[in-house]
Amino acid sequence: MTHSIDCVGVPRVRGSKSINALDTGLPKLSSRLKKRECQLHALVEAAFELTYENTIVEEVVEFTEEQKNRLDKQFKFLRSLRDN
């Protein structure tokens, strides 16, 4: 879930009647627990962003003829296993 300033970008906490609530089936939380829940959610999202980099690799790798032949052999072997 991404955070932004619009009404959809702000996650609602548990127990809220909003369609954007994280979980509507749970009982309502006190304001202190709501703040803690939002803080925990933000920390988890920030840790995820720091841990996993969203980079797009645009480098194209060219295979040698030997590598192409080896890959073809391996694919043929795997297809024969799948078909049997």
Contacts in CASP RR format, 6 or more apart in sequence:
PFRMAT RR
TARGET T0000
AUTHOR 0000-0000-0000
METHOD contacts of the structure
MODEL  1
MTHSIDCVGVPRVRGSKSINALDTGLPKLSSRLKKRECQLHALVEAAFEL
TYENTIVEEVVEFTEEQKNRLDKQFKFLRSLRDN
1 9 0 8 1.000
1 11 0 8 1.000
1 41 0 8 1.000
1 45 0 8 1.000
2 9 0 8 1.000
3 9 0 8 1.000
3 10 0 8 1.000
3 11 0 8 1.000
3 42 0 8 1.000
3 45 0 8 1.000
4 10 0 8 1.000
7 20 0 8 1.000
8 20 0 8 1.000
9 20 0 8 1.000
10 20 0 8 1.000
11 20 0 8 1.000
11 21 0 8 1.000
11 22 0 8 1.000
11 38 0 8 1.000
11 41 0 8 1.000
12 18 0 8 1.000
12 20 0 8 1.000
12 21 0 8 1.000
12 22 0 8 1.000
13 21 0 8 1.000
13 22 0 8 1.000
13 29 0 8 1.000
13 34 0 8 1.000
13 37 0 8 1.000
13 38 0 8 1.000
14 21 0 8 1.000
14 22 0 8 1.000
14 23 0 8 1.000
14 24 0 8 1.000
14 25 0 8 1.000
14 26 0 8 1.000
14 27 0 8 1.000
14 28 0 8 1.000
14 29 0 8 1.000
14 37 0 8 1.000
15 21 0 8 1.000
15 23 0 8 1.000
15 24 0 8 1.000
15 25 0 8 1.000
15 26 0 8 1.000
15 27 0 8 1.000
15 28 0 8 1.000
15 29 0 8 1.000
16 24 0 8 1.000
16 28 0 8 1.000
17 24 0 8 1.000
18 24 0 8 1.000
22 37 0 8 1.000
22 41 0 8 1.000
29 37 0 8 1.000
63 71 0 8 1.000
END
